[in-house]
Amino acid sequence: MGGIAGAVGCVGAEMARAVSVMLGALKHRGGHEGEILTLEATEAHRGAILGAVHSAHLHPGHRSKQPIIDRQSNKVLVHDGALYNFRELRSGLERLGEQFETGSVSEVALKAYSTWGDDFLLQIEGTFALGAWDPDTRSLLLARDRFGFKPLYWGEHEGRSGERTVLFASEVRALLRTGLFAPRVDPVSLEAYAWNGAVMSPHSIVQGIQCLQPGKSLRIDADTGDHRERRYWFLGDYVGGRGGTKEIGNALRAAVERQLRSDGPVGLFLSGGMDSSAIVAIASELSKEPVRTFNVGFAEADLDESPYARAVAKALGTEHTEIRITQRDFEDALEASLNALDQPTFDGLNTFLVSRAVRDAGIEVTLGGTGGDDLFGGNRTFEEIPRIAKWSRRLAPIPTPLLSRAAHLVTRIKTGKSTIPFQTRWGKLSDVLATRGALFDLYQLTYALFTAEFIDQLLCGRSTEQLRSGVPKAYAREIEAAVCRNPELYGISIMELVLFLGEKLLRDLDSASGSVGLEVRVPFLDEGLIEVWRHTSLEDAYHPIGKKKVLLDTALARLDPSLFDRPKAGFVLPLDQWCRDRLGDTVERTLTDDERCRASGLDPTTTARLWTAFKRADSGVYWSRIWSLFVYLKICEREGLEIQEAP
């Protein structure tokens, strides 16, 4: 793990102080602090300042000092993340005549940049957020990896004399700590958060601070302040035809082998489900010693999958550790887990708890099974959305007003009386039928925390008109275009990978694991596997829907299939019960704090009604709705964030 920060433009003493402050705020992300380097400053103090904090995975600390300078080209780089193909890249660059002074991943990335220019982004594979200074063009390149493992935020500050400087950092709160950005809630992000339980890029929760989107780069001119964004990668279209089950198995094995490379001890998350079990099974074959696996269990039996993980660990002969988490454990860790989050999210705290326990066991790098469901049709969306889309299209000829009245009537019959209208399934019927079968909107409604009508009440009618189904409109158009030109199941995978993983899960994974100095890797999102998956027939990749037969036939072939013959579950904390028990008073005080709700942009009456409905165990009000607002309000309190009301 690590973090980067810097400034480009007018970089006088104030900006040097700001970069130092940002690095201090990022120190929890890495144990090694690099120097702050001022580059090419002119008499007008125009240039760049770069700095980094970093850990030592794959490159011992004394050999990986950052910022790193290429003596031949004088280009400079700061980098956070891991390059899984760094050995192959280094060998290729050496064949081209490049000479290396260190064993660091960052030097490989820098030499690649010096050799290929901006196109080096298509050569490096792994997780990264980076800043690269080019003295020839006097400009800085910011870039983020393809899927969005590593975060990168930026904002423009205008000085007293009108001079412009772009500041960037791995976390929003690092930029806030400089005092150069007003602690104001971004209204577009608040609306998106109410819909998704996560902030949607290119926005951040703070007005004036932008999130560089996955697969994009940003070049900033130090002298003019001009900046130009470019998408260098987006998930490719479906090809099909050439690949099959065998090719998927080989590619997954190669991905695990690459991502097991580390100079420190490596562990593996094992939930007992098919995805994590597949990674552990392959790692066990590749390792000469028993691999170390970790599982989290709860006293609440309906959410405890530890017996399944235990059975898989026994069958594979792993060195297995079970981590038991109680309500008391979570209550004691609540403040630390909230502090691990950079931006509000309804998820992520589960990852913090298991990451802390794994790091306490001496593990520095761990592999997980994230992504298997999204590639191979394991989520319920792959079955439900095509079915709902079919019925929605059949009803499309009915006039909208009539369809809406009929939907509301059915909803009342199905749900009956409640403190608030249903916020799940039947409560969304009117919104669903209004999509006329559009896959993008149906997907977003499936994951939406609230109905559009309730969001309007929750935000006091403060609609920005800048979102489509909870996603910034330009981003929504880009994603929908990709969905529409591909087969239906592949289109759903695109949305799972871009919207669910890229905008929610991977961001939470980075914040939660990074706060304890643990690096989490995800072989299912390895570039080599993704390319093979794009060429795999739909039959081999997805069918039967929900069964992930491709994994059973490859990575899991030596395990008893009955180990996985059960309803799908997920790694979810028992927050529904915990919010009613030990955490109840804490959550209630926050959600019924009228002043805090108003300052954060929420309607106090609507928020209180939601809490009342949850306490009464009304149908259609799940814990995620309560928890998302609780976390949002706590982060606003921590950072002093307030909504700016229109004059």
C-alpha positions in Angstrom: 0.0 0.0 0.0 1.0 3.6 -0.3 -0.2 7.0 -1.3 0.9 9.9 -3.6 0.4 13.6 -3.5 1.6 16.7 -5.3 0.9 20.0 -7.0 1.4 21.4 -10.5 1.2 25.0 -11.6 2.2 27.8 -9.3 4.2 25.9 -6.6 5.5 28.4 -4.1 5.9 28.0 -0.4 2.2 27.6 0.2 2.0 24.6 -2.1 5.1 23.0 -0.6 3.4 23.3 2.8 0.2 21.8 1.3 2.0 18.8 -0.2 3.7 18.2 3.1 0.3 18.3 4.9 -1.2 15.8 2.3 1.6 13.4 2.8 1.1 13.5 6.6 -2.5 12.8 6.1 -1.6 9.8 3.9 1.0 8.3 6.1 -1.4 5.6 7.4 -1.3 4.1 3.9 2.4 3.2 4.0 5.3 2.7 6.3 7.9 4.4 4.2 7.8 8.2 3.6 9.6 9.5 0.5 11.0 13.0 0.1 9.2 15.9 -1.4 10.7 17.0 -4.7 10.2 20.4 -6.4 10.6 20.2 -10.1 11.5 22.8 -12.8 10.2 25.8 -10.8 10.6 29.0 -12.8 11.1 32.5 -11.5 7.2 32.7 -11.4 7.3 29.6 -9.2 5.7 27.4 -11.9 6.5 23.7 -11.9 5.5 20.7 -9.9 5.9 19.2 -6.4 5.7 15.5 -6.0 5.7 13.3 -2.9 4.8 9.7 -1.8 4.4 7.4 1.1 4.8 3.7 0.2 5.2 0.2 1.5 7.8 -2.3 0.4 6.0 -5.1 -1.3 8.0 -6.5 -4.2 10.7 -3.9 -3.7 12.7 -3.5 -0.4 12.4 0.0 1.1 15.9 1.3 0.6 15.8 0.4 -3.1 12.4 2.1 -3.8 12.8 5.7 -2.8 10.1 8.0 -4.2 9.9 10.3 -6.1 12.1 8.4 -8.5 14.1 10.1 -11.2 15.2 8.7 -14.6 18.8 9.9 -15.1 18.6 9.6 -18.9 15.3 11.4 -19.5 15.0 13.4 -16.3 11.4 12.3 -16.0 10.1 11.8 -12.5 7.4 9.5 -11.1 5.5 8.8 -7.9 3.5 5.6 -7.8 1.1 3.8 -5.6 0.2 0.1 -6.3 1.7 -3.1 -7.7 2.6 -4.0 -11.3 2.0 -7.7 -11.8 4.0 -7.8 -15.0 7.0 -5.8 -13.7 9.4 -8.7 -14.3 8.3 -9.2 -17.9 8.4 -5.4 -18.5 11.8 -5.1 -17.0 13.2 -7.9 -19.2 11.7 -6.3 -22.3 13.1 -2.8 -21.4 16.5 -4.3 -20.8 16.4 -5.8 -24.3 15.7 -2.3 -25.6 18.9 -1.1 -23.9 17.5 0.3 -20.6 19.6 0.0 -17.5 18.2 -0.2 -14.0 19.7 1.1 -10.8 17.2 -0.4 -8.3 14.9 -3.4 -8.0 11.8 -1.2 -7.6 8.5 -1.5 -9.4 8.4 2.3 -9.7 11.6 2.4 -11.7 10.2 -0.1 -14.1 7.1 2.1 -14.5 9.2 5.2 -15.0 11.5 3.5 -17.6 8.3 2.4 -19.4 7.1 5.9 -19.5 10.4 7.2 -20.7 10.4 4.6 -23.5 6.8 4.7 -24.7 5.3 8.0 -23.5 1.7 8.0 -22.5 1.2 4.6 -24.3 3.1 3.0 -21.4 -0.3 2.9 -19.6 -1.3 0.1 -21.9 1.9 -1.8 -21.2 1.8 -1.9 -17.4 -0.6 -4.3 -15.8 -1.7 -4.2 -12.2 -3.0 -1.7 -9.7 -1.7 1.9 -9.8 -2.3 5.5 -9.3 0.6 7.6 -10.5 2.0 11.0 -11.3 4.7 11.4 -13.9 6.6 14.7 -14.7 7.9 15.4 -18.2 10.5 18.1 -18.2 10.4 18.4 -22.0 6.7 19.4 -22.1 6.7 20.9 -18.5 3.6 18.9 -17.7 2.4 16.3 -15.3 0.6 13.1 -16.2 -1.9 11.7 -13.7 -3.2 8.2 -14.3 -5.3 5.5 -12.7 -5.5 1.7 -13.3 -8.0 0.1 -15.6 -10.6 -1.1 -13.0 -10.0 1.5 -10.3 -8.2 -0.4 -7.6 -6.2 2.7 -6.6 -7.9 6.0 -5.9 -6.7 9.4 -7.2 -8.4 12.8 -6.6 -7.5 16.2 -7.8 -8.8 19.8 -7.5 -7.8 23.2 -8.8 -6.9 26.0 -6.4 -6.9 29.7 -7.4 -4.5 31.9 -5.4 -5.1 35.5 -4.3 -3.5 36.9 -7.5 -5.4 34.5 -9.7 -2.6 32.0 -10.1 -3.8 28.4 -10.7 -2.5 25.2 -9.2 -3.8 21.7 -9.5 -3.3 19.6 -6.3 -3.7 15.8 -6.3 -3.7 13.0 -3.7 -4.7 9.4 -3.0 -7.5 10.5 -0.7 -10.1 13.3 -0.6 -9.4 14.0 3.1 -5.7 14.6 2.3 -6.7 17.4 0.0 -9.2 18.8 2.6 -6.4 18.9 5.2 -4.6 21.5 3.2 -7.3 24.1 4.0 -7.3 25.1 0.3 -10.7 23.5 -0.4 -14.0 24.5 1.3 -15.6 21.6 3.3 -18.8 21.6 1.3 -20.8 18.6 0.3 -21.1 18.2 -3.5 -24.8 18.1 -4.2 -24.4 15.8 -7.2 -22.5 13.3 -5.1 -25.1 13.5 -2.3 -27.8 12.6 -4.7 -25.7 9.8 -6.2 -24.9 8.6 -2.7 -28.6 8.5 -1.8 -29.2 6.3 -4.8 -26.1 4.0 -4.7 -24.8 4.1 -1.2 -21.5 5.2 -2.8 -20.2 8.4 -4.5 -20.1 8.1 -8.3 -17.0 9.4 -10.2 -15.9 11.8 -11.6 -17.3 13.5 -8.5 -16.2 13.2 -4.9 -18.2 13.9 -1.8 -16.5 17.3 -1.6 -17.4 20.1 -4.0 -14.4 21.1 -6.1 -12.5 17.9 -5.7 -12.7 15.5 -8.6 -12.1 11.7 -8.8 -10.0 10.6 -11.8 -12.0 7.7 -13.3 -10.6 4.2 -13.8 -8.9 3.8 -17.1 -8.3 7.6 -17.5 -5.3 9.9 -17.5 -5.1 13.7 -17.0 -2.2 15.8 -18.4 -1.7 19.2 -16.7 0.5 22.0 -18.2 2.5 23.6 -15.4 2.8 27.0 -17.2 -0.7 27.5 -18.5 -2.7 25.4 -16.0 -4.6 23.8 -18.9 -5.5 20.1 -18.4 -6.7 17.5 -20.8 -8.4 14.2 -19.8 -8.1 11.1 -21.9 -9.6 7.6 -21.6 -6.8 5.2 -22.4 -8.8 2.0 -21.6 -12.4 0.8 -21.2 -13.5 -2.8 -20.9 -13.5 -4.2 -24.4 -16.5 -5.4 -26.3 -17.4 -9.1 -26.4 -15.6 -11.1 -29.0 -16.4 -14.7 -28.3 -15.7 -17.8 -30.3 -12.1 -18.6 -29.6 -11.9 -19.5 -26.0 -13.5 -22.0 -23.6 -13.4 -23.5 -20.2 -9.8 -24.8 -20.6 -8.5 -21.3 -21.6 -10.3 -19.7 -18.6 -8.7 -22.2 -16.3 -5.2 -21.6 -17.7 -5.6 -17.8 -17.6 -6.8 -17.8 -14.0 -3.9 -20.0 -12.9 -1.5 -17.6 -14.6 -3.2 -14.7 -12.9 -2.8 -16.3 -9.4 0.8 -17.1 -10.1 1.6 -13.5 -11.0 -0.2 -12.0 -8.1 1.4 -14.4 -5.5 4.7 -12.6 -6.2 5.8 -10.7 -3.1 8.8 -10.1 -0.9 6.5 -10.4 2.1 4.2 -13.1 3.5 1.0 -13.7 1.4 -2.4 -14.8 2.7 -5.7 -15.6 1.1 -9.2 -14.7 2.0 -11.4 -17.8 2.1 -15.1 -17.3 2.6 -16.0 -20.8 1.6 -17.7 -19.7 -1.6 -16.7 -20.7 -5.1 -14.7 -17.6 -6.0 -12.3 -17.5 -3.1 -12.1 -21.3 -3.0 -11.0 -21.3 -6.6 -8.2 -18.8 -5.9 -7.1 -20.8 -2.8 -7.2 -24.1 -4.7 -4.9 -22.8 -7.5 -2.6 -21.1 -4.9 -2.3 -24.4 -3.1 -1.2 -26.2 -6.3 1.4 -23.5 -7.0 2.9 -23.4 -3.5 5.3 -25.9 -2.1 4.2 -25.1 1.4 0.6 -25.0 2.8 -0.9 -21.6 2.0 -2.4 -19.5 4.8 -6.1 -18.8 4.6 -8.3 -16.6 6.7 -12.0 -16.6 7.3 -14.4 -14.4 9.3 -17.3 -15.9 11.3 -20.1 -14.6 13.4 -22.2 -16.0 16.3 -25.3 -15.2 14.1 -25.6 -18.6 12.4 -27.6 -17.5 9.4 -24.7 -15.3 8.2 -21.8 -17.5 9.4 -20.1 -19.3 6.5 -17.1 -20.4 8.5 -18.0 -24.1 8.5 -17.9 -24.1 4.6 -14.6 -22.3 4.7 -13.3 -24.8 7.2 -14.3 -27.7 5.0 -12.6 -26.2 1.9 -9.4 -25.5 3.9 -9.3 -29.0 5.2 -9.8 -30.5 1.7 -6.9 -28.3 0.4 -4.6 -28.7 3.4 -4.2 -25.0 4.1 -3.0 -23.4 7.3 -6.4 -22.0 8.2 -7.3 -19.2 10.7 -10.8 -18.4 11.7 -11.5 -14.9 13.0 -14.6 -14.6 15.1 -16.3 -11.2 15.3 -18.9 -10.3 17.9 -21.2 -7.3 18.4 -18.8 -6.1 21.1 -15.8 -6.4 18.8 -17.6 -4.3 16.1 -18.7 -1.7 18.6 -15.2 -1.4 19.9 -13.8 -1.1 16.4 -16.5 1.3 15.1 -14.5 4.5 15.4 -11.4 2.9 13.8 -13.4 1.4 11.0 -15.2 4.7 10.2 -11.8 6.5 10.2 -10.6 3.9 7.7 -13.1 5.2 5.1 -12.1 8.2 3.0 -15.6 8.7 1.4 -19.0 7.6 2.7 -20.2 4.1 1.7 -22.7 1.7 3.0 -20.2 -1.2 2.8 -16.5 -1.6 3.6 -16.5 -2.0 7.3 -16.5 -5.8 7.0 -13.3 -5.6 4.9 -11.7 -3.4 7.5 -12.3 -6.0 10.3 -10.9 -8.9 8.4 -8.0 -6.8 7.0 -6.9 -5.7 10.4 -7.0 -9.3 11.7 -5.0 -10.6 8.7 -2.4 -7.8 9.1 -2.1 -8.5 12.8 -1.2 -12.1 11.8 1.9 -10.7 10.0 0.5 -10.9 6.5 1.3 -8.0 4.1 -0.4 -9.1 0.9 -3.5 -11.1 0.4 -5.5 -12.5 -2.5 -9.3 -12.5 -2.7 -12.1 -13.8 -4.9 -13.6 -10.5 -5.8 -14.8 -10.4 -9.4 -15.8 -14.1 -10.0 -19.5 -13.4 -9.8 -19.2 -10.5 -12.1 -17.4 -12.4 -14.9 -19.3 -15.6 -14.7 -22.9 -14.7 -13.9 -22.9 -15.4 -10.2 -25.0 -12.5 -9.0 -28.8 -12.5 -9.1 -28.7 -9.6 -11.5 -27.8 -12.0 -14.3 -31.1 -13.9 -13.8 -33.4 -11.1 -12.7 -32.6 -8.2 -15.0 -33.2 -10.1 -18.3 -36.5 -11.4 -16.9 -37.6 -7.9 -15.7 -36.5 -6.3 -18.9 -38.6 -8.7 -20.9 -41.8 -7.9 -19.0 -41.1 -4.2 -18.9 -40.7 -4.2 -22.7 -44.0 -6.1 -23.2 -45.8 -3.4 -21.2 -44.1 -0.5 -22.9 -47.0 0.2 -25.3 -49.2 1.1 -22.3 -49.4 4.9 -21.8 -47.1 6.1 -19.0 -49.8 7.6 -16.7 -51.9 4.5 -16.9 -48.8 2.3 -16.2 -47.8 4.4 -13.3 -51.3 4.2 -11.7 -51.4 0.5 -12.1 -47.9 0.1 -10.6 -48.9 2.1 -7.5 -52.0 0.1 -7.1 -50.1 -3.2 -7.2 -47.5 -1.9 -4.8 -50.2 -0.9 -2.2 -51.8 -4.3 -2.5 -48.5 -6.2 -2.2 -47.0 -4.1 0.6 -49.9 -2.9 2.7 -49.4 -0.1 5.3 -45.9 0.9 6.5 -44.3 3.9 8.2 -42.6 4.6 4.9 -43.3 3.2 1.4 -41.5 0.0 0.4 -37.9 0.7 -0.7 -37.3 -2.7 -2.2 -38.7 -4.8 -5.1 -42.4 -4.1 -5.1 -41.8 -0.5 -3.9 -39.7 0.0 -7.1 -42.3 -1.3 -9.5 -43.4 2.1 -10.9 -39.7 3.1 -11.4 -39.0 -0.3 -13.1 -41.8 -0.1 -15.5 -40.9 3.5 -16.5 -37.5 2.2 -17.8 -39.3 0.5 -20.7 -36.7 -2.3 -20.4 -33.5 -0.3 -20.6 -30.8 -2.5 -19.1 -28.8 0.3 -17.7 -31.7 1.8 -15.7 -32.9 -1.6 -14.6 -29.5 -2.5 -13.3 -29.3 0.7 -11.3 -32.8 0.3 -9.9 -31.9 -3.2 -8.8 -29.1 -1.9 -6.6 -30.8 1.4 -5.6 -31.1 1.9 -1.9 -34.3 4.0 -2.2 -37.0 4.8 -4.7 -36.7 8.0 -6.7 -39.7 9.4 -4.8 -38.1 8.8 -1.4 -34.8 10.2 -2.5 -36.6 13.4 -3.4 -38.1 13.5 0.1 -34.8 12.6 1.8 -32.9 15.4 0.0 -35.7 18.0 0.4 -36.4 18.1 -3.3 -32.8 19.1 -4.0 -32.5 17.3 -7.4 -29.4 18.4 -9.4 -30.8 17.1 -12.8 -27.2 15.9 -13.5 -27.8 12.2 -12.9 -29.4 9.4 -14.8 -30.5 6.6 -12.5 -27.9 7.7 -9.9 -25.0 8.1 -12.3 -23.6 11.3 -13.8 -25.1 11.6 -17.2 -22.0 11.6 -19.4 -20.7 8.5 -17.6 -24.1 6.9 -17.9 -24.1 7.5 -21.6 -20.7 5.9 -22.0 -21.6 2.8 -20.0 -25.0 2.4 -21.7 -23.4 2.6 -25.2 -21.1 -0.3 -24.2 -24.0 -2.3 -22.8 -26.3 -1.8 -25.8 -23.7 -2.9 -28.4 -23.0 -6.2 -26.6 -24.9 -9.4 -25.7 -27.2 -9.0 -22.7 -25.3 -11.1 -20.2 -22.0 -9.5 -21.2 -23.6 -6.1 -20.9 -24.6 -6.9 -17.3 -21.0 -7.9 -16.6 -19.9 -4.5 -17.9 -22.2 -2.8 -15.4 -21.1 -5.1 -12.6 -17.4 -4.5 -13.3 -17.7 -0.7 -13.9 -20.5 0.4 -11.5 -20.4 -2.1 -8.7 -16.7 -3.1 -8.5 -15.1 0.1 -9.9 -17.3 2.6 -8.1 -18.1 0.7 -4.9 -16.3 -2.5 -3.9 -12.7 -1.8 -5.0 -12.8 1.7 -3.5 -14.0 0.3 -0.2 -11.4 -2.5 -0.5 -8.6 0.0 -0.9 -9.7 2.3 2.0 -10.3 -0.5 4.4 -7.2 -2.6 3.7 -5.0 0.4 3.2 -5.8 1.8 6.6 -4.0 -1.2 8.2 -1.2 -1.5 5.7 -2.5 -4.6 3.9 -2.4 -4.9 0.1 -5.3 -6.9 -1.4 -5.0 -8.4 -4.9 -7.8 -9.7 -7.1 -6.8 -12.4 -9.7 -10.2 -12.4 -11.3 -9.6 -8.9 -12.6 -6.1 -9.7 -14.0 -5.8 -8.3 -17.5 -4.8 -11.6 -19.0 -7.8 -13.4 -17.7 -10.1 -10.5 -18.8 -8.8 -10.8 -22.3 -9.4 -14.6 -22.4 -12.9 -14.1 -20.9 -13.8 -11.6 -23.7 -13.1 -14.4 -26.2 -15.0 -17.1 -24.3 -18.4 -18.3 -25.5 -21.4 -17.1 -23.6 -22.3 -20.7 -22.9 -19.0 -21.5 -21.3 -18.8 -18.2 -19.4 -22.3 -17.9 -17.9 -24.4 -21.0 -18.2 -26.1 -22.4 -16.2 -26.7 -18.9 -14.8 -25.6 -18.6 -11.2 -23.8 -22.0 -11.1 -20.3 -20.8 -12.3 -19.7 -24.2 -13.9 -16.5 -22.9 -15.5 -14.9 -22.7 -12.0 -16.2 -26.1 -11.0 -14.7 -27.6 -14.1 -11.3 -25.9 -13.8 -10.0 -24.5 -10.5 -12.4 -26.5 -8.3 -12.2 -29.8 -10.2 -10.4 -31.7 -7.4 -12.9 -30.6 -4.7 -16.2 -32.3 -4.0 -19.0 -30.2 -5.8 -21.3 -30.7 -2.9 -19.2 -28.2 -0.9 -20.7 -25.5 -3.0 -24.2 -26.9 -3.4 -26.1 -24.3 -1.4 -27.8 -20.9 -1.8 -25.4 -18.0 -2.6 -24.4 -15.8 0.3 -22.0 -12.9 0.7 -19.6 -11.6 3.2 -22.0 -9.4 5.1 -21.8 -8.3 8.7 -24.9 -9.0 10.9 -25.6 -5.2 10.9 -29.4 -5.7 10.8 -29.4 -7.2 14.3 -26.4 -5.2 15.6 -28.2 -1.9 14.7 -31.1 -3.0 16.8 -28.9 -4.2 19.7 -25.7 -2.7 21.0 -25.4 -0.1 18.2 -29.0 1.0 18.4 -28.5 4.0 20.6 -25.4 5.2 18.6 -27.2 5.0 15.3 -30.4 6.6 16.7 -28.6 9.6 18.1 -27.0 10.2 14.7 -30.1 9.8 12.6 -32.3 11.9 14.8 -29.8 14.8 15.1 -31.9 17.4 13.3 -29.1 19.9 13.1 -26.6 17.5 11.7 -29.1 16.1 9.1 -29.9 19.6 7.9 -26.3 20.7 7.7 -25.5 17.6 5.7 -28.4 18.0 3.3 -30.8 15.5 4.6 -34.4 16.1 5.7 -34.6 15.4 9.4 -38.2 14.3 9.3 -37.7 11.8 6.5 -34.5 10.4 8.1 -36.3 10.0 11.5 -39.2 8.2 9.7 -36.8 5.8 8.1 -35.2 5.0 11.5 -38.7 4.5 13.0 -39.6 2.1 10.2 -36.4 0.1 10.7 -36.9 -0.1 14.5 -40.4 -1.4 13.9 -39.0 -4.0 11.5 -41.3 -2.8 8.7 -40.9 -4.8 5.5 -38.8 -3.3 2.8 -36.5 -1.3 5.1 -33.2 -3.2 5.2 -30.1 -2.4 7.3 -28.2 -1.0 4.3 -30.6 2.0 4.1 -30.0 2.9 7.7 -26.3 2.2 7.7 -25.6 4.3 4.5 -27.1 7.4 6.1 -25.4 6.8 9.5 -22.0 6.5 7.8 -22.6 9.5 5.6 -23.5 11.7 8.6 -20.5 10.5 10.6 -18.1 11.3 7.8 -19.7 14.7 7.4 -19.2 15.3 11.1 -15.6 14.1 11.0 -14.6 16.3 8.1 -16.9 19.3 9.0 -18.8 18.9 5.7 -21.9 20.9 5.1 -24.3 21.4 2.2 -24.3 24.9 0.6 -27.9 26.1 0.3 -28.9 28.0 -2.8 -29.2 31.7 -2.2 
